Amino acid sequence: MNLPEIEKRMVELRDEISKEDADLNAIETEINNLKEEKRALIDSAEKREKMLADAKEFAQPIHTEKKEERKNMEIREIAALPEYRTGWLKSHMGIALTEEEKRSVAMTNATSVIPVVTAQKIFALIEQKANLLNYVDLYRVNGAVTVPIEATNTDAALHTENALMDAAPDTWSKIDLNAFEIVKFVRFSKSLMKMAIDKFEAKLVEKIADKIVAKVEGYILYGTGDAQPKGVNAAQTWSDGTNGVDWAGAAPTAAEIIELVSYFPGGHYQEAKWIMNHKTFFNRVYSLRDDAKSPLVREVGDKFYIIGKEVLLTNSAADDDIFLADLKQVVANLSEDIVVERSDASGFAYNAIDFRGSCVFDCDIAVPKAFVKSEATLG
């Protein structure tokens, strides 16, 4: 299978998961196999590109497909070609293209169509840098998407032998995720444009991934849901003593942290994570001890845990905001259709070149009660 076929099958499997008679074990096995096959294709493409770069003395390009065959290629297939990647990068760097690269770029009719390998590198770096995104229920579907969620689930009941069984009145609801565009400008000094192609790609990938992560995680936490994604802070109306805790002083006490845990639903506790920024954690929480003088915070390797639950530190959290959350109840869609465009005009006075990176994202809350919050004053 090629990359487009793998991605299409992954979307089909996501739809199958919601079916009552779905064979989840078989689906999980197939998803894992598809992931491995996808990684192998990406590794193969990268290896092929490196071999091409090392073989600059050859005048003829390795690809010899007939022009008639390439005319019928889809844009996604063109974007997966090694010569399209090098041509795309060169066009953004202001470097002359080979004839093969010119033809590949011309077939898309727009240099904003990002090469498949470059897009995959951006997403790989997003996953590596993201503290929250890796824990939400994440989809990767271009445009809007509808996700089925369980609305009511009745308990199991005793059954009298040979008696007629009635179907449980379970119901399903849905979350409609829209297509909100996230846009960020990245400025490169013209001196940086003289670097090697691979280094330029790595720097561009890093800068775009950094900006996307910061914005996406900001929405996961604080999106209002009003003409924008809906995040954790908007999951409920926070109330001291029910789903939140107001601090009595300038910082929480150990008892207040434990009280917050008591308001968290037991059914979601296995997936619970603490969320706060570095300042709040180290200034307000790190030194807390219980009545037995035992520290609330434990360190295991490079991770921190409070009462056995991992702490996720993110700059996207506001000062003095502390969430305990089952992030699996945040349903999100991050489109793989990333767009990168170049502009010389806006950076002219600075002897720089601007790049505009954009992607499509939305998120919503599946189970609002799966989140609790603590701060100095809720609301």
Secondary structure, 3 states (H helix, E strand, C coil): CCHHHHHHHHHHHHHHHCCCCCCHHHHHHHHHHHHHHHHHHHHHHHHHHHHHHHCCCCCCCCCCCCHHHHHCCCHHHHHCCHHHHHHHHHHHHCCCCCHHHHHHHHHHCCCCECCHHHHHHHHHHHHHHCCCHHHCEEECCCCCEEEEEEEECCCCCCCCCCCCCCCCCCEEEEEEECCEEEEEEEEEEHHHHHCCHHHHHHHHHHHHHHHHHHHHHHHHHHCECCCCCECHHHCCCCCECCCEEECCCCCCCHHHHHHHHHCCCHHHHHHEEEEECHHHHHHHHCCCECCCCCECEEEECCEEEECCEEEEECCCCCCCCEEEEEHHHEEEEECCCCEEEEECCCCHHHCEEEEEEEEEEEEEECCHHHEEEEECCCC
